[in-house]
Amino acid sequence: MQLGLYRRYSLVVGGDDALERQDEDGHDFAAEFGGEVVEVYEDKKSAWRKKRIVLEDGTMISRVIRPDYARMLADLRSGRIDGAVVYDLDRLTRDLRDLEDAIEVAELYGRPIVGPGVDLTTDYGRANARAQAVAANKASQDTSRRVTRAHRQQAERGVPVGSTRPFGWKVDKRTLEPAEAEAIRAAVRRVTQGVPIPALVREWNDAGLRGTLGARWQKTTMIQMLRNPRLCGLRGRRVQAPNGRGQVAERMEVVTRRVRKDGQVSVEQVVGQWEPIVSVEEWEAMIAVIGDRTIASRGNNARKYLLTSIAKCGLCGHSMVCKPPSGTRRTHTYSCPSSAQGGCGKIGRNGPATEEFVLAAVFAKVAMETAQATAEIGPWARQGELDDVQRTIAETNAAWTARPRLIGPQDYFPVIAELREQEQDLVADRNAYQVKAAKAHSRPADIEAEWESYTLPHQRAILAEHLHAVVVYPAGKGRRAFNPDLLELVWRE
C-alpha cells in the first residue's frame, strides 16, 4: 500500500514534539501495516485553534485551518494514496469536525487512517477516536481559558506586554524614549491637522527614523501604531468582526473593567502602567480623522502629479490622468483617458499652466479666510451637554447596581441605550470640532511661502481639503493659448 504520513508540529514546554520521532515511528508503523510512505504531510499549526472566516453572505464562521491536513484528505478521496498513518490521534486532530472528515474518508472511500492506538476502519476504533478527541479538545479549552483569563487580568491591571518594546518607550515599556515620543506627538498633531500618513511615512524614513526592530516605516505599520490607545495612556486590545464586504475587520478598542465601590458597580477605562505621550482628547481627535478600523489596503499615495484624480473632464466627468513629457510634448499634460478606460479622450490641458492657476486660486482663498478669522476658535460649546449625559449614565448605572435595585430592567435598558447613543453622538461632535480647530490653528500665515517645503501627498491633501474638483472644459481644435476661463474650480463649503 502507498501510504501518506501526517505529522504535526506544536510547541511544548522545553522544545517541540520532535518531528523526527513522528517520522521514524510513522515509517516503522507503515511497514508493519504492510505499506510504505510515499508522501509526507506536515502542518505547523494548532489542531484546535480556530480562525474566523467571513462567508459570501457576510456571516462569520470559525474553523481550524490546516492546509496539509486538507490536502491529505483530498489525496485519500482521489486515490492518490491508499491510506494514511499518524503518530498519534492527538497529532491528527483535536477538533471533532476535522475528525469526522477523516472518519468519512475511511468509511466512504475505504481508505484506512491508522497509527499506534488509532484505527478509523472499525466501529470501536472510531468510537475510541471520538472519545480521545473530546478529551483532547477539553484539555485545549482548559488551557486556552486559563491563558485568556491571565491575559485579561494583565489587561485590566494595565500591565504592559509584548516581547519587544513599543515605539516611543524604553525597554521597560513604561518610560518614554524622548526622541521617539516627540516624533509621535508631532505625528498625532499633524495627522489631526490633515497631513496624510504617507507623507509622514516618507518624512520619517528620510530622517532615518526606524521602528524598534530597525525596519523602515510603512503606511500600515504607522496606522497600527497611531491607532493604539497606549499613546494616550489607555490599555487597548484588538477585536475582530465582519465588515460586510467578505472580510474580517480589525479595530483597537479601549479595555474597560468593572469597579465595585461603596456597594455600587461602575465601568471605567483601564489606565496603563506607563507614561502617556499625548492626551486622551488629542488621540481621540486623531482617531476621528484616520478611523479605528483596518480596511483593505489601497496602497500608498503613489501619484506623481498634483491634480491627478482632482482634475475632471468637462464633457464626460471622468477623472483626468497625467501624461509625462515625451517626444514633442515638453511638459506633462492632463488628459481624459480613452473610451476603453472609461473616459472620452477628447480633452487635454497643459499641466504646469493648470497647476499654476489652481494654486494661485487656492492661495488667494486661504489668505482671505485667514484675514477674515478675527478671533481664534474657542472651546467646544457642548461640553456641558456631554458632562450632563455622562453624569446621568453614572447615576443610572448606580441605581441599577444598588442593592436593592432602585430601577427595574424595563426602565434601565431602554434608558441606558438612549444615553449611550447620546454620549457617542456628542463625543463624535467633539472630536470633529477638535479636528476643525487643529486645522485652523495649524494654518500658516503664508501658505504660499511654505508650499515648496510640503511633500506631494501633503500638497494634495491641502487641495482636497478646499476643492471637490477642477473641471476642465474643451478648448476647441488645434493649438490654442491656455485659457483659465475654461477651468472651473468646485470649492468645498
Long-range contacts (C-beta under 8 A, 24 or more apart in sequence): 1-33, 1-34, 1-35, 1-36, 1-82, 1-83, 2-35, 2-36, 2-38, 2-81, 2-82, 3-30, 3-33, 3-35, 3-36, 3-37, 3-38, 3-81, 3-82, 3-83, 3-84, 3-85, 4-37, 4-38, 4-39, 4-40, 4-41, 4-72, 4-75, 4-76, 4-81, 4-83, 4-84, 4-85, 5-30, 5-37, 5-39, 5-40, 5-41, 5-84, 5-85, 5-86, 6-41, 6-42, 6-68, 6-69, 6-72, 6-84, 6-85, 6-86, 6-91, 6-92, 7-40, 7-41, 7-42, 7-86, 7-87, 7-91, 8-42, 8-43, 8-44, 8-45, 8-47, 8-66, 8-69, 8-91, 8-92, 9-42, 9-43, 9-44, 10-44, 10-46, 10-47, 17-91, 21-87, 22-87, 22-91, 25-87, 25-116, 26-85, 26-86, 26-87, 26-115, 29-85, 29-114, 29-115, 29-116, 30-85, 33-83, 33-85, 33-112, 33-114, 35-82, 35-83, 37-85, 38-81, 39-72, 39-75, 39-80, 39-81, 41-68, 41-69, 41-71, 41-72, 41-84, 42-68, 43-67, 43-68, 43-69, 46-94, 47-90, 47-91, 47-92, 47-93, 47-94, 47-95, 47-98, 48-94, 48-95, 48-136, 48-137, 48-140, 48-144, 49-140, 49-144, 50-95, 52-240, 52-248, 53-248, 54-242, 54-243, 54-246, 54-247, 54-248, 55-246, 56-246, 58-242, 58-244, 58-246, 59-242, 60-241, 60-242, 60-248, 63-97, 64-93, 64-95, 64-97, 64-98, 66-98, 69-93, 69-98, 73-101, 73-102, 73-105, 76-105, 76-109, 76-111, 76-113, 77-105, 77-109, 77-111, 79-109, 81-111, 82-111, 82-112, 83-111, 83-112, 83-113, 83-114, 84-111, 84-112, 84-113, 84-114, 85-113, 85-114, 85-115, 86-113, 86-114, 86-115, 86-118, 87-115, 87-116, 88-115, 88-116, 88-117, 88-118, 89-115, 89-117, 89-118, 89-129, 89-132, 89-133, 89-136, 90-132, 90-136, 92-118, 93-133, 94-133, 94-136, 94-137, 94-140, 95-133, 95-137, 96-130, 96-133, 96-134, 96-137, 99-129, 99-130, 99-133, 103-129, 155-235, 155-237, 155-255, 155-270, 156-235, 156-255, 156-257, 156-270, 157-270, 157-273, 158-235, 158-270, 158-271, 158-272, 158-273, 158-274, 159-272, 159-273, 160-272, 160-273, 160-274, 164-212, 164-213, 165-212, 166-212, 166-228, 166-230, 167-211, 167-212, 167-225, 168-231, 168-277, 169-274, 169-275, 173-274, 174-273, 174-274, 174-275, 175-274, 175-275, 176-275, 176-277, 180-209, 181-277, 183-209, 184-225, 184-226, 184-231, 184-277, 184-278, 185-277, 185-278, 187-222, 187-226, 188-226, 188-231, 188-277, 188-278, 188-282, 188-283, 188-286, 189-282, 189-438, 189-442, 190-442, 191-226, 191-286, 191-289, 191-290, 192-282, 192-285, 192-286, 192-289, 192-434, 192-435, 192-438, 192-439, 193-438, 193-439, 193-442, 194-289, 194-439, 194-442, 194-461, 194-462, 194-465, 195-458, 195-461, 196-301, 196-457, 196-458, 196-460, 196-461, 197-222, 197-223, 197-226, 197-290, 198-300, 198-301, 198-457, 199-454, 199-455, 199-456, 199-457, 199-458, 199-461, 201-300, 202-455, 202-457, 203-455, 219-297, 219-299, 219-300, 220-297, 223-290, 223-294, 224-294, 226-286, 226-290, 227-251, 227-252, 227-287, 227-290, 227-292, 228-252, 229-254, 229-283, 230-272, 230-274, 231-276, 231-277, 231-278, 231-283, 232-276, 232-277, 232-278, 232-279, 232-280, 232-282, 232-283, 232-284, 233-271, 233-272, 233-274, 233-275, 233-276, 233-280, 234-269, 234-270, 234-271, 234-272, 234-280, 235-269, 235-270, 235-271, 235-272, 243-293, 243-295, 245-296, 247-296, 249-293, 249-294, 249-295, 250-293, 250-294, 251-292, 251-293, 251-294, 252-292, 253-292, 263-402, 263-403, 264-397, 264-398, 264-401, 264-402, 265-397, 265-401, 266-394, 266-397, 266-398, 266-401, 267-397, 281-434, 282-434, 284-427, 284-430, 284-431, 284-434, 285-431, 285-434, 285-435, 285-438, 287-431, 288-428, 288-431, 288-432, 288-434, 288-435, 289-435, 301-456, 301-457, 301-460, 303-456, 303-460, 304-456, 305-332, 305-334, 305-351, 306-355, 306-358, 306-359, 306-456, 306-459, 306-460, 306-463, 307-334, 307-351, 307-354, 307-355, 307-358, 307-463, 307-470, 308-334, 310-460, 310-463, 310-464, 310-467, 310-469, 310-470, 311-349, 311-354, 311-469, 311-470, 311-472, 312-469, 312-470, 312-471, 312-472, 313-343, 313-344, 313-346, 313-347, 313-471, 313-472, 314-347, 314-471, 314-472, 314-473, 314-474, 314-486, 314-488, 315-344, 315-346, 315-347, 315-473, 315-474, 316-343, 316-344, 316-346, 318-342, 318-343, 318-344, 320-347, 320-349, 320-472, 322-351, 334-472, 346-474, 347-472, 347-473, 347-474, 347-475, 349-472, 349-475, 349-482, 349-486, 349-487, 350-482, 353-482, 354-470, 354-472, 354-482, 354-487, 357-484, 357-487, 358-463, 358-467, 358-470, 358-487, 358-489, 359-448, 359-451, 361-489, 362-462, 362-463, 362-466, 362-467, 363-447, 363-448, 363-451, 365-466, 365-491, 366-443, 366-447, 366-466, 367-446, 367-447, 367-448, 370-443, 370-445, 373-440, 376-440, 376-441, 377-436, 377-437, 377-440, 377-441, 380-429, 380-430, 380-433, 380-434, 382-426, 382-429, 382-430, 383-430, 385-426, 386-423, 386-426, 386-427, 386-430, 389-419, 389-422, 389-423, 389-426, 390-423, 392-419, 393-419, 393-420, 393-423, 439-465, 465-492, 466-491, 466-492, 467-491, 467-492, 468-492
